[in-house]
Amino acid sequence: MDLTNELLRNLRNRKPGYGLEQAFYSDPDYFRLDMENIFYRDWLFIGHDCEVAKPGNFFTVQVGDYPIVIVRDRQKQIRAFHNSCRHRGSRVCSAEKGTAAKLVCPYHQWTYELDGRLLFARQMGDDFDASQHSLKPVHCESVGGYVFICIAAVAPDFGPTRALLEPYLAPHRLSETKVAFQSSIVEKGNWKLVWENNRECYHCVANHPELCKTFPEAPSATGIQGSREDPEMVAHWEKCEAVGLPSVFRIAEDGQYRATRVPLLSEAESYTISGKRAVARQLSDDVNAKQIGSLLLYHYPSSWNHVLGDHAISFRVLPLGPNETQVTTKWLVHKDAVEGVDYNIEELTHVWLETNNQDRRIVEENAFGIRSPAYEPGPYSVEHEGGVLQFLEWYSNSMETRLSGDKKLSRVA
């Protein structure tokens, strides 16, 4: 059976307001098409400027089949490369992060400059042309302290993404922060289930007691459903914009990314059990207003984010397989904030570590049930799950557009 036509038929036959068929959440062939047509084609949030603050700083990441290294070169430009030596393919950088004067393959010591040029390859003969064996570059862009990469040979235009996100991020000066704490978990469920769970708070009151002390469960909080008609939301936007913080809900034409600023509950200032600040030192020297709530940024397929007055939290989604997804969370604080003086890690991270673990269990139970032969797609709540439907609309439109023009793919044996 032709896989492309099967997947397209299932997308086109999806009942309005209902979920996807089982194969979208578990089938290895459908997953392969997701990787080839979404994760290997789109811009992906991969990390932060501050993680490569100085020349020679690098970090590595695995995107599907592709090992990638991100490094700041001697001209202070952030670059990304395929982390595969041009000799025999060994990984050049195996550490999760580090600092290096040069990038040296440990196998045969081929040595690369931080801009990817091959500098040294021992005893390769007189006819060897080092200029033809630089590390292969990966498209790399930075906006507002966020680093994005695109693995595709020809990347989509990043300009519209920059134009929408940069004004919201600029006041927070995230390039002048540091990662105070990082956590990675593996959720045993398909990446789309991770996103569907994130895109609604219908489940929050019964599952997230810590988060619900400060974050509103109202559907209007994330902008998709009725935010412009919510008086509290509009008043919050007006207050924040009056002090120079872009806040009004904006979304890309195709629905892939969006930004808005939302108030927290009971005039809370941070994601803590008490609602009080987790960090005494303000996140940005340019933002001194109180009770600015949380700047929410979403970029399919790889990231959602919360930027507050005292710290910021980024979430990165990377599929590991049809039934495994890695979610990496990073807590950012001002670069001069001192642990043990301005903040303590437990208070800073408690709410979202608990929430992430609760979401992990939710996604895994969801995946477990979907694998049942008795599963059939059910209806989403019109009142609470508009965000899920919006995500599925983006996914469906993206896959249909890209697969309709591609040559046919057959199921793997």
N, C-alpha and C positions, 0 to 999 in steps of 0.2 A: 504494500500500500504506500502511496506517495505521502510522505510525512507533511510536507508543506501544505498540500491541499487539505489534508485531514485537520491540521491545526487551524487553518483559515476557516474551514467549514464550521468547526466548533466555536470559533470566535463569532462568526456571523450569525450562528444559530442560538447564541446565548440569549436566554430570556431576559428582557429588560428588568433591571432591578435585582437580578439574581447573580450568584457567584459563578465561578468557572467550573468546568468539568474536572473530574479527578485527575486526568492526565496532566493538566497544567501544574499540579502541585506535587507530582511524584514521578512522572515518566522520564527516564534518562534521555530519551530523544527530544522531548519537548524542552528539557533543561538545556540540551546542547544548542537548540535553536535560540533559547533565551540568551545564552552567552554570546553566540555569534552575532545576534541582531540587536542586542541591548548593551551588554557589558563590554563587548569588543568594538562598539561603534560610538557610544555616547561619552561625553565628558563625565568623569568620575571624581568626586571629592576623595582625596587620598591622604591628606595631612595638613599641617600648618607651617607657615613661613618660619615661625619661631623654633620649629624642630630642626631647621637647618639655618640657624641664625648666623653662622660664620662660615667662611670658605673652608671646605673640607668636611663640614658636617654632612652626614648622609643618613637616610633610613631606607629600609627595603620593605617591599610588600609583594604579595602574590595575588594576581588577578586572574582567576581561572588557571589556564595553562601558562600564563606569562609571569615570570619573575621580573620585578621592576626595581630599580634603584633610583632614588631621588637625592640629588646632591646640589650644594651651592658651590659654584666655581669661583675662580680667583677674581673674576670681574663682578662677583656678588650676584650673578644671575642664577636662579633656581632652574635646574635642568633635570630631565628624567631620561633614563636609558633602559633598554632591555638588559637585564642583569645576566648576560650570557656572553662569555668570552668569544671573540672572533677567531680563536684558534680551533678549539675542539668543543666549545660550547659550555664549558664548566661555569658554574656561578662565580662571578667575580667577587661579590660581597655576600657573605653568608650570615653576617651578624644582623640583628634586627635594626640596630642603629650604631653610629660611631663617628669617628673623625679620622680622616686619612689625608696625607699630603698628596698621594696619588692613589688611583684605584688599581690594585695589583691582583691579578688572578693567582690564586694559591697553587694551581696545578703546574704551570710552566713559567710562572712569573711574567707573563705578558703584562706590560705596565701602561696604564692609560692616564692621560691628564684629566683633570676634573671637568673639562669641557668635552670629554669623550675621545679625544685624539689618541691614537696609539703612539706611544713614545719609545717603547723598547720591546723587541721580540728577539730573543737570543738565537743566533746561528740559524737564520732562516734563508740564507743564501743571498747572492748579489742581486738577483732579479726581484727580490721581495719588495713590494711597495706598501710601506706602512700606512700611507694616506688612504689606501683602499680598505683598511681594516679597523676603522674607528668603531667604537661601540655604537650600536644602532639607536638612534634617538627615538623618544616617545614624546608626542605633543604634550606641552606643559604650560600651564597658565596659573597666575596667582592673582587673587582679588581679595582685598580686605583681610588679609591674613590667612586665607584658605588657598590650598594648592590643589589644582585639578589636573588630571591627565586624561589623554585619549589615546587608545592603542591603535585606532584605525589608521590606515595609510593616509587617508585624507580626513581630517577632523572637521566636524561641524563648526560653523562660525561661533567663536566664543563671545563675540561682541555683545549680542543681546543679553547673555547671562551676566556679563560684567556690568552692563548698563543698568540692569534691574537691581543686582545685589549690592554693588559698590556704595551707593548712597546710604543704605541701611547700615552697612558694616563700618564705614569710614569713621564715624565718631568714636567707635569703641577701640580703635587702634590695636587690633589684635596681633599685629606684627610685633608689638612691644610687650607681649605676654610670654609666659612660659607654661609648659605642661606640668601641673602640680601632681597629677595622678592619671594613670591610664589603666583601663581594664578591657580585656577581650574575653568574650564568652562565645561558645558555639551553641546555637539553637538548632535542635534536630527537627527542622522543618524547612520547607521551600522558602526562598527569599521573598516570594510574593505574599506568603502568609505573615512574614515578619512585617512587611509594609502594611498589609491590611489591618493587622492588629494595631500598628502605630497610628493609623489614620482614623481612629474613632476612640471616643472615651465612653462609649456605651457600657464597656466592661469595667470602667475605672472604680466606681464606688464599691463594687464587690471584690475587687482584686488589688487595689493600690491604696491602702489606708495612709501610707506615708505621703505619697504624691498628692492625694486629695486634700491634704491640709492647706495646700497653697495653690495648686493648679486647678482652674475651673473645668468642670466636665461638660459645660455647655457646648453644643455643636458649633456655635458661632466663634468659639475661641480660636479655631484654626483658620478661619476666614472663608471657608467654602460655603457654609450654610448661614446666611442671614447676618453676617457681621456688620454690613453697612446699615442694617435696620436695627441693630442693637444699641440702644442709647448709651449704655455703660461703655461699650467698645468705642463708639464714636467720640465720647467725651475723653476717653483715654488717649485716643489718637490726637485729638486737638491739644490736649495738655502737653503731650510729648513733642509734637511738632512745633509748639510754641517755644520750646527750649532747644530747637535744632536737631531733633531726633526723628527722621523719617519713620512713619508708623502705619500709614494707611495701607490696607491690604492691596497688594499688587500680584498679578500672576502672569506667567508667560502665555503667549497666544496658544501654544499647544498644551499648556497645563503641566509642563515638566518641572518648573521651579516657581517658587513664590515666596513672598515675605510679608510679615505683618507683626505688629507689636501688640501684646495682649496684657491686660492687668492681671495680677495675681489676686488671690482671695484675701479678704479682710486686710487690705493694705499691706500684705506681706511684701518683703523686699528680696527674698531669696528662697531657694528650694531647701529649706531646713524644716525640722519638726516644729520649731517655734515660729517660723516665718521671718525670723531676724536674719541679718546678714551672716553669711558664712565666712566672709573675708573682710577684715577691717579696712584694708587698702582698696581704694576704688579701682575697678578694672582699668578704666581709662582716665587719664588726666584731663580729658576734654568733657567728661560726663559727670556732673556733680549733682544733677537732679535726683530727688528721692522718689521712690515708688514708681519707677519707670516700667515695672512689669518685666516681661520677657519678650525679646525679639525672636520670633520663630522663623526659621529658614528651612525650606524643604527643597531638595534637588533629587529627583528620581534619576537613576535607580539607587543612589549610593549614600544619601545623607539627610538627616534632620538635625536641627540645632536649636539651642536656647542661649541667648546672650542677655545677661542681666547686668545690673549696676556693679556688682561685686565680683562676678566671675562668669565664664562662658562654658558651655558644654557642647561638644560635638559628638555625633554618632555616625559611624561609618559602617555600611552594610556591604559585605562581600560574600557571594555564594561560594561554598566549598564543594557542593554537589547537589543533586536534586532534592536531597532531604537533610542538608546541613548548611547553615548560614552563620558566618562569623559577624558579630556585632562588636565593634571597638568603640569605647567611650573615652573621651579625653576631657579633663577639667582644666581650664585655662585660668590663670590669675595674673595680675600685673607682674612684670618681670622683677620688680623690686620687693614684692610681697615676701615676707619671711615666714616659713613654716614654724609653727610653735609660738609665733609672736602675732602675726596677722591672721593666721588661720590654723586649724588643725585638720588633718586629712579625714578623720572619722566624721566630723560634722559636715565638712565640705561634700563628701561623697555618699553619705548614708542614704539619702532619699533615692538617688538614682541607682545605686547598687542594689537596693531592695527592689526598686521598680523593674530594673532590668532582669533580675532573677525571677520575679513574678511573671514578667512577659515571656521569659524563656519557657516557663512551665506551661503558660497558656498556649504558646505556639506549638509546643511539642504535643500537648493533648489534642489541639486542633488537627495537627498532621496525623496523629494516630487514628483519629476518627475518620478523617478523609480517606485513609487507605482501606477502609472497610468496603467490601463489594456492595454493601447496601447504601453507600453514600450517594446522594444526589444534591445538586446545588440548591440552596435555600434562599429565601428573600432577605434582602437587607432592610434595616429600619430606615424608612424615609426620614424620620425625625432625627436620628442620631448617626447614620452611617453614610451620609453624603460624601464624606471624604474618601471612604473606601470605593464608592462608585466612581469618583473622580480619578482615583489611582487606576482602577481597572479600565476606565475610558482611555487614559493615557497609554497604558500598556497595550490595549487592544488596537488602538489607532497606530501606534508605533510598529507593532508586529505586522499588522495588515499592510501598511504602507511599504515596509521593507521587504516582506516576503513576496508580495505581489509582483515585484520587479526582479526577483532573484531566480536563478535557475533552480530547478527542482532538486530537493535533497531526498534521499531514500533512507529508510530506517536502518540503523546499524544492526548487524546480525546478532 
